[in-house]
Amino acid sequence: MGELKKWRDEKWVRIGLDGSIKGACGTSKDTKNPDRCLPLAKAKSMTKAERAKTARKKKASGKTVVANTPRARVTKRYTK
């Protein structure tokens, strides 16, 4: 299975400034400074406050790509 297929299967979701899951990633109305996106499993593993913190960090920077907070980092473990 290709890496793009694996990425799409993770079901990425938008995180609002209040820490709630707002819907599918890529559906933000603000195209210049879109909402934070995370895989659904990662988003559900975090508390609402942790999700809000990483979303606020992204919105405050005003940039499209911003590093996640340490708790929100998405890591990949590849097996051979």
Gaussian input, Z-matrix of N, CA and C with variables (Angstrom, degrees):
# hf/3-21g

backbone

0 1
 N
 C     1     B1
 C     2     B2     1     A1
 N     3     B3     2     A2     1     D1
 C     4     B4     3     A3     2     D2
 C     5     B5     4     A4     3     D3
 N     6     B6     5     A5     4     D4
 C     7     B7     6     A6     5     D5
 C     8     B8     7     A7     6     D6
 N     9     B9     8     A8     7     D7
 C    10    B10     9     A9     8     D8
 C    11    B11    10    A10     9     D9
 N    12    B12    11    A11    10    D10
 C    13    B13    12    A12    11    D11
 C    14    B14    13    A13    12    D12
 N    15    B15    14    A14    13    D13
 C    16    B16    15    A15    14    D14
 C    17    B17    16    A16    15    D15
 N    18    B18    17    A17    16    D16
 C    19    B19    18    A18    17    D17
 C    20    B20    19    A19    18    D18
 N    21    B21    20    A20    19    D19
 C    22    B22    21    A21    20    D20
 C    23    B23    22    A22    21    D21
 N    24    B24    23    A23    22    D22
 C    25    B25    24    A24    23    D23
 C    26    B26    25    A25    24    D24
 N    27    B27    26    A26    25    D25
 C    28    B28    27    A27    26    D26
 C    29    B29    28    A28    27    D27
 N    30    B30    29    A29    28    D28
 C    31    B31    30    A30    29    D29
 C    32    B32    31    A31    30    D30
 N    33    B33    32    A32    31    D31
 C    34    B34    33    A33    32    D32
 C    35    B35    34    A34    33    D33
 N    36    B36    35    A35    34    D34
 C    37    B37    36    A36    35    D35
 C    38    B38    37    A37    36    D36
 N    39    B39    38    A38    37    D37
 C    40    B40    39    A39    38    D38
 C    41    B41    40    A40    39    D39
 N    42    B42    41    A41    40    D40
 C    43    B43    42    A42    41    D41
 C    44    B44    43    A43    42    D42
 N    45    B45    44    A44    43    D43
 C    46    B46    45    A45    44    D44
 C    47    B47    46    A46    45    D45
 N    48    B48    47    A47    46    D46
 C    49    B49    48    A48    47    D47
 C    50    B50    49    A49    48    D48
 N    51    B51    50    A50    49    D49
 C    52    B52    51    A51    50    D50
 C    53    B53    52    A52    51    D51
 N    54    B54    53    A53    52    D52
 C    55    B55    54    A54    53    D53
 C    56    B56    55    A55    54    D54
 N    57    B57    56    A56    55    D55
 C    58    B58    57    A57    56    D56
 C    59    B59    58    A58    57    D57
 N    60    B60    59    A59    58    D58
 C    61    B61    60    A60    59    D59
 C    62    B62    61    A61    60    D60
 N    63    B63    62    A62    61    D61
 C    64    B64    63    A63    62    D62
 C    65    B65    64    A64    63    D63
 N    66    B66    65    A65    64    D64
 C    67    B67    66    A66    65    D65
 C    68    B68    67    A67    66    D66
 N    69    B69    68    A68    67    D67
 C    70    B70    69    A69    68    D68
 C    71    B71    70    A70    69    D69
 N    72    B72    71    A71    70    D70
 C    73    B73    72    A72    71    D71
 C    74    B74    73    A73    72    D72
 N    75    B75    74    A74    73    D73
 C    76    B76    75    A75    74    D74
 C    77    B77    76    A76    75    D75
 N    78    B78    77    A77    76    D76
 C    79    B79    78    A78    77    D77
 C    80    B80    79    A79    78    D78
 N    81    B81    80    A80    79    D79
 C    82    B82    81    A81    80    D80
 C    83    B83    82    A82    81    D81
 N    84    B84    83    A83    82    D82
 C    85    B85    84    A84    83    D83
 C    86    B86    85    A85    84    D84
 N    87    B87    86    A86    85    D85
 C    88    B88    87    A87    86    D86
 C    89    B89    88    A88    87    D87
 N    90    B90    89    A89    88    D88
 C    91    B91    90    A90    89    D89
 C    92    B92    91    A91    90    D90
 N    93    B93    92    A92    91    D91
 C    94    B94    93    A93    92    D92
 C    95    B95    94    A94    93    D93
 N    96    B96    95    A95    94    D94
 C    97    B97    96    A96    95    D95
 C    98    B98    97    A97    96    D96
 N    99    B99    98    A98    97    D97
 C   100   B100    99    A99    98    D98
 C   101   B101   100   A100    99    D99
 N   102   B102   101   A101   100   D100
 C   103   B103   102   A102   101   D101
 C   104   B104   103   A103   102   D102
 N   105   B105   104   A104   103   D103
 C   106   B106   105   A105   104   D104
 C   107   B107   106   A106   105   D105
 N   108   B108   107   A107   106   D106
 C   109   B109   108   A108   107   D107
 C   110   B110   109   A109   108   D108
 N   111   B111   110   A110   109   D109
 C   112   B112   111   A111   110   D110
 C   113   B113   112   A112   111   D111
 N   114   B114   113   A113   112   D112
 C   115   B115   114   A114   113   D113
 C   116   B116   115   A115   114   D114
 N   117   B117   116   A116   115   D115
 C   118   B118   117   A117   116   D116
 C   119   B119   118   A118   117   D117
 N   120   B120   119   A119   118   D118
 C   121   B121   120   A120   119   D119
 C   122   B122   121   A121   120   D120
 N   123   B123   122   A122   121   D121
 C   124   B124   123   A123   122   D122
 C   125   B125   124   A124   123   D123
 N   126   B126   125   A125   124   D124
 C   127   B127   126   A126   125   D125
 C   128   B128   127   A127   126   D126
 N   129   B129   128   A128   127   D127
 C   130   B130   129   A129   128   D128
 C   131   B131   130   A130   129   D129
 N   132   B132   131   A131   130   D130
 C   133   B133   132   A132   131   D131
 C   134   B134   133   A133   132   D132
 N   135   B135   134   A134   133   D133
 C   136   B136   135   A135   134   D134
 C   137   B137   136   A136   135   D135
 N   138   B138   137   A137   136   D136
 C   139   B139   138   A138   137   D137
 C   140   B140   139   A139   138   D138
 N   141   B141   140   A140   139   D139
 C   142   B142   141   A141   140   D140
 C   143   B143   142   A142   141   D141
 N   144   B144   143   A143   142   D142
 C   145   B145   144   A144   143   D143
 C   146   B146   145   A145   144   D144
 N   147   B147   146   A146   145   D145
 C   148   B148   147   A147   146   D146
 C   149   B149   148   A148   147   D147
 N   150   B150   149   A149   148   D148
 C   151   B151   150   A150   149   D149
 C   152   B152   151   A151   150   D150
 N   153   B153   152   A152   151   D151
 C   154   B154   153   A153   152   D152
 C   155   B155   154   A154   153   D153
 N   156   B156   155   A155   154   D154
 C   157   B157   156   A156   155   D155
 C   158   B158   157   A157   156   D156
 N   159   B159   158   A158   157   D157
 C   160   B160   159   A159   158   D158
 C   161   B161   160   A160   159   D159
 N   162   B162   161   A161   160   D160
 C   163   B163   162   A162   161   D161
 C   164   B164   163   A163   162   D162
 N   165   B165   164   A164   163   D163
 C   166   B166   165   A165   164   D164
 C   167   B167   166   A166   165   D165
 N   168   B168   167   A167   166   D166
 C   169   B169   168   A168   167   D167
 C   170   B170   169   A169   168   D168
 N   171   B171   170   A170   169   D169
 C   172   B172   171   A171   170   D170
 C   173   B173   172   A172   171   D171
 N   174   B174   173   A173   172   D172
 C   175   B175   174   A174   173   D173
 C   176   B176   175   A175   174   D174
 N   177   B177   176   A176   175   D175
 C   178   B178   177   A177   176   D176
 C   179   B179   178   A178   177   D177
 N   180   B180   179   A179   178   D178
 C   181   B181   180   A180   179   D179
 C   182   B182   181   A181   180   D180
 N   183   B183   182   A182   181   D181
 C   184   B184   183   A183   182   D182
 C   185   B185   184   A184   183   D183
 N   186   B186   185   A185   184   D184
 C   187   B187   186   A186   185   D185
 C   188   B188   187   A187   186   D186
 N   189   B189   188   A188   187   D187
 C   190   B190   189   A189   188   D188
 C   191   B191   190   A190   189   D189
 N   192   B192   191   A191   190   D190
 C   193   B193   192   A192   191   D191
 C   194   B194   193   A193   192   D192
 N   195   B195   194   A194   193   D193
 C   196   B196   195   A195   194   D194
 C   197   B197   196   A196   195   D195
 N   198   B198   197   A197   196   D196
 C   199   B199   198   A198   197   D197
 C   200   B200   199   A199   198   D198
 N   201   B201   200   A200   199   D199
 C   202   B202   201   A201   200   D200
 C   203   B203   202   A202   201   D201
 N   204   B204   203   A203   202   D202
 C   205   B205   204   A204   203   D203
 C   206   B206   205   A205   204   D204
 N   207   B207   206   A206   205   D205
 C   208   B208   207   A207   206   D206
 C   209   B209   208   A208   207   D207
 N   210   B210   209   A209   208   D208
 C   211   B211   210   A210   209   D209
 C   212   B212   211   A211   210   D210
 N   213   B213   212   A212   211   D211
 C   214   B214   213   A213   212   D212
 C   215   B215   214   A214   213   D213
 N   216   B216   215   A215   214   D214
 C   217   B217   216   A216   215   D215
 C   218   B218   217   A217   216   D216
 N   219   B219   218   A218   217   D217
 C   220   B220   219   A219   218   D218
 C   221   B221   220   A220   219   D219
 N   222   B222   221   A221   220   D220
 C   223   B223   222   A222   221   D221
 C   224   B224   223   A223   222   D222
 N   225   B225   224   A224   223   D223
 C   226   B226   225   A225   224   D224
 C   227   B227   226   A226   225   D225
 N   228   B228   227   A227   226   D226
 C   229   B229   228   A228   227   D227
 C   230   B230   229   A229   228   D228
 N   231   B231   230   A230   229   D229
 C   232   B232   231   A231   230   D230
 C   233   B233   232   A232   231   D231
 N   234   B234   233   A233   232   D232
 C   235   B235   234   A234   233   D233
 C   236   B236   235   A235   234   D234
 N   237   B237   236   A236   235   D235
 C   238   B238   237   A237   236   D236
 C   239   B239   238   A238   237   D237

   B1=1.4475
   B2=1.5363
   B3=1.3208
   B4=1.4495
   B5=1.5198
   B6=1.3206
   B7=1.4673
   B8=1.5285
   B9=1.3255
   B10=1.4613
   B11=1.5283
   B12=1.3172
   B13=1.4651
   B14=1.5352
   B15=1.3250
   B16=1.4657
   B17=1.5307
   B18=1.3419
   B19=1.4619
   B20=1.5237
   B21=1.3347
   B22=1.4624
   B23=1.5278
   B24=1.3146
   B25=1.4633
   B26=1.5284
   B27=1.3390
   B28=1.4666
   B29=1.5239
   B30=1.3321
   B31=1.4674
   B32=1.5320
   B33=1.3091
   B34=1.4554
   B35=1.5253
   B36=1.3387
   B37=1.4629
   B38=1.5312
   B39=1.3381
   B40=1.4607
   B41=1.5197
   B42=1.3270
   B43=1.4618
   B44=1.5294
   B45=1.3245
   B46=1.4585
   B47=1.5144
   B48=1.3229
   B49=1.4627
   B50=1.5239
   B51=1.3256
   B52=1.4623
   B53=1.5295
   B54=1.3416
   B55=1.4565
   B56=1.5140
   B57=1.3223
   B58=1.4619
   B59=1.5288
   B60=1.3250
   B61=1.4593
   B62=1.5226
   B63=1.3445
   B64=1.4589
   B65=1.5244
   B66=1.3072
   B67=1.4629
   B68=1.5149
   B69=1.3073
   B70=1.4625
   B71=1.5257
   B72=1.3071
   B73=1.4561
   B74=1.5230
   B75=1.3194
   B76=1.4553
   B77=1.5114
   B78=1.3425
   B79=1.4617
   B80=1.5272
   B81=1.3335
   B82=1.4613
   B83=1.5256
   B84=1.3158
   B85=1.4598
   B86=1.5321
   B87=1.3306
   B88=1.4628
   B89=1.5282
   B90=1.3244
   B91=1.4619
   B92=1.5286
   B93=1.3264
   B94=1.4661
   B95=1.5270
   B96=1.3162
   B97=1.4596
   B98=1.5327
   B99=1.3431
   B100=1.4668
   B101=1.5297
   B102=1.3258
   B103=1.4632
   B104=1.5255
   B105=1.3395
   B106=1.4673
   B107=1.5211
   B108=1.3193
   B109=1.4632
   B110=1.5224
   B111=1.3269
   B112=1.4596
   B113=1.5201
   B114=1.3547
   B115=1.4586
   B116=1.5329
   B117=1.3209
   B118=1.4619
   B119=1.5254
   B120=1.3214
   B121=1.4687
   B122=1.5305
   B123=1.3356
   B124=1.4656
   B125=1.5232
   B126=1.3330
   B127=1.4624
   B128=1.5268
   B129=1.3227
   B130=1.4701
   B131=1.5217
   B132=1.3422
   B133=1.4600
   B134=1.5301
   B135=1.3396
   B136=1.4602
   B137=1.5285
   B138=1.3308
   B139=1.4598
   B140=1.5275
   B141=1.3125
   B142=1.4599
   B143=1.5342
   B144=1.3147
   B145=1.4642
   B146=1.5332
   B147=1.3334
   B148=1.4661
   B149=1.5247
   B150=1.3407
   B151=1.4696
   B152=1.5275
   B153=1.3230
   B154=1.4642
   B155=1.5273
   B156=1.3053
   B157=1.4665
   B158=1.5277
   B159=1.3222
   B160=1.4633
   B161=1.5262
   B162=1.3209
   B163=1.4697
   B164=1.5244
   B165=1.3292
   B166=1.4633
   B167=1.5253
   B168=1.3335
   B169=1.4639
   B170=1.5235
   B171=1.3136
   B172=1.4629
   B173=1.5244
   B174=1.3121
   B175=1.4651
   B176=1.5313
   B177=1.3189
   B178=1.4591
   B179=1.5234
   B180=1.3296
   B181=1.4649
   B182=1.5212
   B183=1.3315
   B184=1.4542
   B185=1.5144
   B186=1.3206
   B187=1.4625
   B188=1.5190
   B189=1.3267
   B190=1.4578
   B191=1.5288
   B192=1.3374
   B193=1.4645
   B194=1.5230
   B195=1.3302
   B196=1.4622
   B197=1.5209
   B198=1.3177
   B199=1.4651
   B200=1.5206
   B201=1.3271
   B202=1.4532
   B203=1.5219
   B204=1.3110
   B205=1.4570
   B206=1.5272
   B207=1.3341
   B208=1.4673
   B209=1.5330
   B210=1.3160
   B211=1.4683
   B212=1.5296
   B213=1.3234
   B214=1.4627
   B215=1.5288
   B216=1.3290
   B217=1.4623
   B218=1.5092
   B219=1.3100
   B220=1.4528
   B221=1.5145
   B222=1.3221
   B223=1.4655
   B224=1.5078
   B225=1.2960
   B226=1.4652
   B227=1.5086
   B228=1.2933
   B229=1.4595
   B230=1.5176
   B231=1.3184
   B232=1.4603
   B233=1.5243
   B234=1.2951
   B235=1.4537
   B236=1.5114
   B237=1.3053
   B238=1.4701
   B239=1.4922
   A1=108.10
   A2=117.16
   A3=121.88
   A4=112.60
   A5=115.42
   A6=121.10
   A7=111.68
   A8=117.63
   A9=120.11
   A10=110.58
   A11=117.21
   A12=121.57
   A13=109.74
   A14=116.77
   A15=120.33
   A16=110.44
   A17=116.16
   A18=121.19
   A19=110.44
   A20=117.06
   A21=120.56
   A22=111.94
   A23=116.92
   A24=121.22
   A25=113.10
   A26=117.49
   A27=120.68
   A28=112.42
   A29=118.38
   A30=123.27
   A31=111.57
   A32=116.53
   A33=122.28
   A34=110.19
   A35=116.21
   A36=122.84
   A37=110.43
   A38=115.54
   A39=122.50
   A40=109.86
   A41=115.28
   A42=121.31
   A43=107.89
   A44=117.33
   A45=122.00
   A46=111.78
   A47=116.47
   A48=121.65
   A49=112.53
   A50=117.01
   A51=120.63
   A52=112.36
   A53=117.25
   A54=121.30
   A55=114.31
   A56=117.11
   A57=119.19
   A58=110.32
   A59=115.10
   A60=121.66
   A61=106.69
   A62=116.54
   A63=122.28
   A64=114.66
   A65=118.88
   A66=120.58
   A67=110.64
   A68=115.99
   A69=121.60
   A70=111.30
   A71=116.19
   A72=121.99
   A73=109.05
   A74=116.12
   A75=120.63
   A76=113.68
   A77=117.53
   A78=120.27
   A79=112.05
   A80=117.27
   A81=120.92
   A82=110.12
   A83=117.03
   A84=122.19
   A85=111.42
   A86=116.86
   A87=122.16
   A88=108.96
   A89=117.09
   A90=120.03
   A91=112.45
   A92=118.06
   A93=120.25
   A94=112.14
   A95=117.61
   A96=122.24
   A97=108.08
   A98=117.24
   A99=120.49
   A100=112.88
   A101=115.03
   A102=121.29
   A103=110.93
   A104=114.84
   A105=121.43
   A106=108.91
   A107=117.08
   A108=122.03
   A109=109.32
   A110=115.33
   A111=122.67
   A112=108.51
   A113=117.52
   A114=118.89
   A115=108.90
   A116=116.57
   A117=121.43
   A118=112.01
   A119=117.51
   A120=120.03
   A121=111.04
   A122=116.67
   A123=120.56
   A124=109.92
   A125=116.70
   A126=121.06
   A127=111.09
   A128=117.08
   A129=120.33
   A130=112.45
   A131=117.39
   A132=120.05
   A133=111.65
   A134=117.16
   A135=122.12
   A136=110.24
   A137=115.60
   A138=119.08
   A139=108.25
   A140=116.41
   A141=121.09
   A142=110.12
   A143=117.03
   A144=121.43
   A145=111.08
   A146=117.53
   A147=120.93
   A148=110.90
   A149=116.08
   A150=119.87
   A151=109.83
   A152=117.44
   A153=121.43
   A154=110.44
   A155=117.14
   A156=121.23
   A157=111.32
   A158=118.03
   A159=120.11
   A160=111.19
   A161=118.07
   A162=121.25
   A163=110.27
   A164=117.24
   A165=120.87
   A166=111.36
   A167=116.69
   A168=121.21
   A169=109.85
   A170=116.94
   A171=120.73
   A172=111.04
   A173=117.79
   A174=121.17
   A175=111.42
   A176=118.25
   A177=121.91
   A178=111.81
   A179=116.81
   A180=119.66
   A181=111.96
   A182=117.18
   A183=121.20
   A184=113.57
   A185=117.45
   A186=121.95
   A187=110.22
   A188=116.12
   A189=120.69
   A190=111.28
   A191=117.19
   A192=121.43
   A193=108.71
   A194=115.67
   A195=123.10
   A196=107.58
   A197=117.25
   A198=120.84
   A199=110.57
   A200=116.77
   A201=122.46
   A202=110.62
   A203=116.09
   A204=120.75
   A205=106.47
   A206=118.89
   A207=119.77
   A208=113.76
   A209=118.30
   A210=121.37
   A211=111.90
   A212=117.04
   A213=120.94
   A214=113.05
   A215=118.14
   A216=119.85
   A217=111.30
   A218=114.91
   A219=121.36
   A220=107.04
   A221=116.77
   A222=120.53
   A223=109.83
   A224=115.81
   A225=122.05
   A226=108.44
   A227=116.24
   A228=121.25
   A229=106.93
   A230=115.52
   A231=120.42
   A232=109.66
   A233=115.32
   A234=120.93
   A235=109.11
   A236=115.94
   A237=119.99
   A238=111.56
   D1=137.95
   D2=-178.70
   D3=-74.22
   D4=158.12
   D5=-179.23
   D6=-65.09
   D7=-37.52
   D8=178.47
   D9=-62.69
   D10=-40.54
   D11=178.62
   D12=-62.97
   D13=-43.02
   D14=178.86
   D15=-61.73
   D16=-42.28
   D17=-179.80
   D18=-62.98
   D19=-44.46
   D20=-179.85
   D21=-65.16
   D22=-33.23
   D23=-179.74
   D24=-71.35
   D25=-12.19
   D26=179.36
   D27=-74.81
   D28=-10.48
   D29=178.36
   D30=54.04
   D31=75.13
   D32=-179.72
   D33=-72.76
   D34=140.61
   D35=-177.45
   D36=-128.69
   D37=155.59
   D38=176.44
   D39=-84.52
   D40=142.46
   D41=178.05
   D42=-114.39
   D43=124.37
   D44=178.91
   D45=-80.02
   D46=167.34
   D47=-179.94
   D48=-62.66
   D49=-23.48
   D50=178.41
   D51=-86.11
   D52=-0.75
   D53=178.09
   D54=90.99
   D55=2.29
   D56=179.86
   D57=-87.45
   D58=155.08
   D59=177.27
   D60=-83.79
   D61=118.65
   D62=-170.76
   D63=-95.51
   D64=-13.37
   D65=-177.99
   D66=140.62
   D67=-163.64
   D68=-177.27
   D69=-68.83
   D70=145.38
   D71=176.02
   D72=-64.58
   D73=143.26
   D74=179.17
   D75=92.99
   D76=4.03
   D77=-178.99
   D78=-107.48
   D79=13.05
   D80=179.84
   D81=-70.05
   D82=137.79
   D83=178.66
   D84=-73.99
   D85=-27.74
   D86=-179.15
   D87=-85.15
   D88=97.97
   D89=-175.91
   D90=-79.89
   D91=-22.45
   D92=179.56
   D93=-80.01
   D94=-28.78
   D95=179.22
   D96=-143.79
   D97=74.15
   D98=-175.45
   D99=-68.89
   D100=166.11
   D101=179.12
   D102=-67.95
   D103=161.34
   D104=175.36
   D105=-67.68
   D106=139.63
   D107=175.75
   D108=-119.73
   D109=140.34
   D110=177.74
   D111=-141.89
   D112=156.24
   D113=172.24
   D114=-62.39
   D115=144.75
   D116=-177.18
   D117=-55.32
   D118=-43.58
   D119=-179.03
   D120=-62.41
   D121=-40.60
   D122=179.20
   D123=-66.83
   D124=-44.03
   D125=-179.72
   D126=-60.95
   D127=-41.65
   D128=-179.75
   D129=-71.19
   D130=-23.25
   D131=-179.50
   D132=-79.55
   D133=-11.43
   D134=-179.17
   D135=-99.50
   D136=156.06
   D137=175.03
   D138=-76.84
   D139=165.69
   D140=179.20
   D141=-61.85
   D142=-37.81
   D143=179.56
   D144=-66.11
   D145=-39.30
   D146=178.48
   D147=-66.27
   D148=-40.14
   D149=177.93
   D150=-65.06
   D151=-41.50
   D152=179.52
   D153=-63.40
   D154=-39.94
   D155=-178.92
   D156=-61.77
   D157=-45.89
   D158=-179.42
   D159=-70.88
   D160=-32.05
   D161=177.52
   D162=-69.17
   D163=-42.63
   D164=178.63
   D165=-64.29
   D166=-37.84
   D167=179.00
   D168=-60.28
   D169=-43.78
   D170=-179.24
   D171=-67.77
   D172=-47.13
   D173=-178.98
   D174=-63.93
   D175=-36.74
   D176=-178.01
   D177=-66.91
   D178=-30.98
   D179=-177.77
   D180=-73.01
   D181=-30.88
   D182=-178.33
   D183=77.03
   D184=6.99
   D185=-179.73
   D186=-103.03
   D187=160.06
   D188=179.49
   D189=-75.71
   D190=-39.58
   D191=-178.51
   D192=-115.84
   D193=120.66
   D194=-179.55
   D195=-138.68
   D196=138.43
   D197=178.69
   D198=-62.00
   D199=143.80
   D200=176.65
   D201=-69.70
   D202=162.98
   D203=169.52
   D204=-68.04
   D205=160.02
   D206=-177.80
   D207=-54.28
   D208=-39.65
   D209=-178.35
   D210=-69.89
   D211=-26.43
   D212=-176.36
   D213=-93.54
   D214=-0.25
   D215=-179.25
   D216=-60.76
   D217=137.30
   D218=178.20
   D219=-102.58
   D220=119.48
   D221=-179.23
   D222=-113.27
   D223=149.84
   D224=178.25
   D225=-113.16
   D226=136.76
   D227=174.53
   D228=-116.64
   D229=111.83
   D230=-178.11
   D231=-95.88
   D232=138.85
   D233=176.34
   D234=-110.41
   D235=149.58
   D236=-179.98
   D237=-98.53

